[in-house]
Amino acid sequence: MRNTKHWENRNSKSNRVSQQLRKRGRKLYACPVQNVPERLYTQPADFPRVALPIEDFWIKWLNPPLNMTNRRQGEKVGRRPQKKKKRQRPPQRLRKRRNDGNVWHRMQDGELRIDTSPGFCSGLRKQLDHLIQLPLDQLGAYDMSTWHPNRALRLRTWMRTFVQGESVTEKVRTLERLLGQRIRNRTDKKAAPPRRYFKLTHQHPAQDRTAIAGVLSRTRVRDACPNPAVLDNLMVSNRLKPPLATLVCNVTEVSYETSQPVRTESVCPCQQHNVSSNYDGHALGLATDLKTDEALLSLFRKGRKYRVASSPMSLYDSMRHDVEEFVDLNFGKCSENEKSHFAATLTQEFDAVLGTLNAHTDEPHLRDALRALKKLQEHLVILPVDKTSHDFGFICKEKYKELVRNELQQSSTYQQLDSSVESILQQHQAFNKSHNFPHSNILPYLYGIPKLHKPQPRMRYIAGVSEKGNAEKKDEQKVQDERRAHKKQPKTRASTTPAHQEASGILKLVLATLQGKDEVSRAKTGIRRFFVVESIDGVAVHIKTNYARLRKKTPRTFDFKEMYTKIPQQRIVDYVMLAVLEAFEYAKSEKGFDLKAQRSKHRFEFSNAEAADMTAYSVEEIRELVEFIVGNTFVTNGGRCYQQVTGIPMGGNASPDLANLYCYWCEKLYIDSLIAEGRHEEARAHADSVRFIDDFLTWGVRPPPEAIYGMEYSETSKGVDDVVFLGMRIRAERDIKTDYIRLSVLDKGEEFPWYPIKYTHAESTVPRNTGTSIFKGALIRAARICNNMPDLKVEIMKVYYRLRNRGFSGRELRHVFDTFVTQTYGKYELDARVLSRFYYYVGKAYDEGRPTNVEKRFIGIRAPTTRRSAGITEPSQKCSTTRPQELHHHRTHRNQSAGPTCARHKQHSE
C-alpha cells in the first residue's frame, strides 16, 4: 500500500485496491505489506523516486497474475506510457485541395473566378466570388459597415493565403483595402444609450474604501429625486485633483513678466540659495538638489504629477460643489424647491458616508512647504525638466527672463508686431465664426524648459496657453472658491486651438491614405516612399518580421536639428497641400467619384462630395485651414505681441502632422528622382527606413540629403551596430558564423547625470489601480520589443523595483504579472515558467532586502540604498559572440568592477 490512508479508506471510490477488488469479485482479500511514509507521499518530487521502486519490488516478488495489477509485468518504473493519439486527417476529397490552393481559383478572360463547390471554406469562397464578380466602381463603394470585423479578417486571410502572383488583380487589391478598413475599424460598436455620470472629485485615498456609489441607490435619495430615471443609468466616476505642478511651478507667471528690466546687482540674488550648479553665474539645476525645507524637498521627490490629499473640510466643500454641479446639469427643468431638496438630501447622505473616513492629512507639513516655496519663488523659477515627466527643475528668475526675451527679440523665428492683441483676436474670431468653431479670447505665450541632460544645458521653447492671457476677466472670487474646493477648471484653449484640432484630424486621414497607397505600391515594386511611423510597436514588428534580411545590415539613427523653427512657412503650406492633393486623387481613383473630408464621430473619413454636408472639407477649404494655422502663430509675453515667421509652433495640435507631411513630400521627391535616373537599387535600399517626426532609423544607408529637407540632421548612433530609436535599443551583433539583431528596452533616463523620477507615487490621491496599470503597460511594451529572455528579465526587474520604491504593493503587482504571463503566453512567445520563477525570486529578494543574482550581475548596486531612486544602471555589455538561441543558457557576466568572467569577454574588453 502506498500509504496508510489507502488501507483505512479502502471502501472509498478513490482507492485503487478497492476498485480492483470490486472488478474481480467480493471473495478476494487484500492486506498491506509495506507502508510508504506520509512525508514522501505528500511531496510530489520525492514520491516517484521512492514509492514507485517499492511498488515495483513487491509486484516482482509476489508475481501476481497480470489481471490483478494495473502495472504490466516487466514495465519500467516511472510514468506510464501514454497512448499516441492518431492524427485526424481531412477527408480524401479535400486532401489534395488543402495542399494546393491554386485549385480554388482560376483566371478566365483576365478576371479572377473562385470555385464555389462544397468543401474547404466553401462559405468564404462563395462570399469572395460574389464580391469579385461586382464591377470595380460598385466594389469600391461596397458598404461593409454592418459586417463583423472577424468576418472581414477571415476573408482577407483566405485571399492572402491562396490568391497570389498573377491572380492579384485590381479588384483583389480594392477588396483587400476595403477589408482592411473594416478590420481597422473593429472598435466601432453600436451606439450605446447615453450614460449619465456623477463626477466626484477624488480627494483622499480613503475614498476607495467607502460605498459612495451605493448612496445614489438608497431609498431616501430616490424618493427625493425629481426624476428617478436619471439614477438608473448613472455611473460614479473619479475626477482627479490638480497635480502638484499647478501648485509649485511659477513658470507661467514669470513668462508674462519678461518685459520687466533686469536687475543691475553685481551678484545675482539667486546665489543666496547655495546651489552647487550654475549657468553663466546663475542658478540652474534639479529642485531636489536645493538646500531648503525638508517638507518641500519631500514634495519635490514625489514628482510633478503627485496629488496631495485634502483635509476633511476641503473634502466636504468639494463634495458640495460636485452635488450642485450634478443637480444643475441633470435637473435643469425641475423647480428650485425640488432641486434644493434633492441636493440637501444627497449632501446629507454623502456627509454620513464621508464622516466615517479617517481622512488624515499632512497639512502642517504642507504649510511649511508652501512657506519655503514662497521664499524660493522670489529669486527662482520652478519649472518642468525636458525629457522627464515628473522632475522639477529651477533656474534663476532674471536669467530665465533674459533667455525668453532673447529668443523673442534676437532670433529670426519671431517678429515683434505693432498691432494690438485685440485686433488679432478679432481676426481670429471672424475666422472661427465663418467655420463654426468655438472662440476664446486667449493668445498663447512662450515659455522654456531646461535640457539638463545635455553637457551644456540649453532651453527648449514651447507655446503654451493659460487663463492669464485671457482678454475677458473672470470673477476672481468665484475662481478662488472653485480652486479652494479643488473643482476642475475647464481646459484652456487659445483662439487658434479649434482650427488646429480640425486640421489635425484631416491631416491624419491624409497620412493614413498615403500609407495605404504606399503599401500597394511597395508590394509591386519593393520601393518605399512613406517612412512615417506612429509608435515603436510597428518598428519592432517590422524588424522581427524581416529579421532574415535586416540582420546583415547596419542600423543607423539620425536626428533633425530644430525642425519646427527652421522650415519656411510658405514651403510648408505648398508641400503639405501637394500631399493632400495626392491623397484625394488616390481616394477618388479607388471610389470613383469626387470626395470631401467628412468628420465621422471622432475622426475624418472620405465621403461623396455631392452627399456631404456643410462640415465636409474640400481641397481648397483644407488649404485655407492650413494657411491659417501656419500663418497665425502669435505669442504674448511681457505685454507685447510676437508673430512666428519661420516654421510651425511647438505645442500645436496639428504641428506633428504638418511636419510629417512636409517630410513625406521631400522623401517622395528624392525617391522619385532616383527612379527617374534609373537608380532603382538605391531606391530599394530605403525600403526599411522609418521616421518618427524628427528621428530617423535607416539600415545601411543615410537619409535623403539635407538640401531636400532644407534642414540639418546629425547621426546619433551610439556606435557601430548599436543604436537607440524611440526607447528601443537595436544591436546588430556579428559572429563568424552568423549575424543577428538583439532588441531590448532602453530608458534614456539611465544615461542622464541623475536618475529621473519615472512613475507617480503610491501615496498620490489617485485610484488604486494606477500602479497595476503602469506595471501591465510596461510589461506589454517590454514583451513587444525584446526578442531575448535576459533583456526581458532585466526590464521586468527594473520596472518592479521602481514601482516598489515608489510605494506600490508587491502583492498587487504579483497578481498583474500572473495575469500578464497567462494572457501573453504564446502571443509573444514567452516562457511562462521561467518568468514566473524569476519574478518570484526577485520579489522575495526585494522583500528580504538582499540583492538578486540578476541584480548583482546586471546592475551591481542595491536600489533602495542609493541616491538614484530606482537604483538601475545600464547592464554590463556581454560577449558579442553570444547567439540569440544561446541567450537562455548563457551565463551573464558580472559588472565592470568585478571584471570579465570568460576569456572571450576579457579579450573583447581589452
Helices and strands as residue ranges (DSSP letters): H 4-8, H 16-24, H 38-42, H 47-62, G 66-68, H 92-99, G 101-104, E 105-108, E 111-114, H 122-132, H 136-140, H 149-162, G 165-167, H 170-184, E 196-202, G 205-209, G 213-217, H 219-224, G 228-231, E 234-240, H 245-248, H 251-255, G 269-273, E 278-279, E 282-286, G 287-289, H 294-302, H 312-330, H 336-354, H 363-376, E 380-384, E 392-396, H 397-409, E 414-416, H 421-434, E 445-450, E 459-464, G 467-469, H 476-484, H 497-525, H 536-545, H 547-550, E 555-560, H 569-591, E 595-600, E 603-608, H 619-631, E 634-637, E 640-644, H 655-676, H 680-684, E 690-692, E 695-699, H 706-709, E 713-715, E 722-725, E 728-734, E 739-745, G 748-751, H 770-785, H 789-805, H 810-824, H 832-848, H 853-858, G 884-886, H 903-909
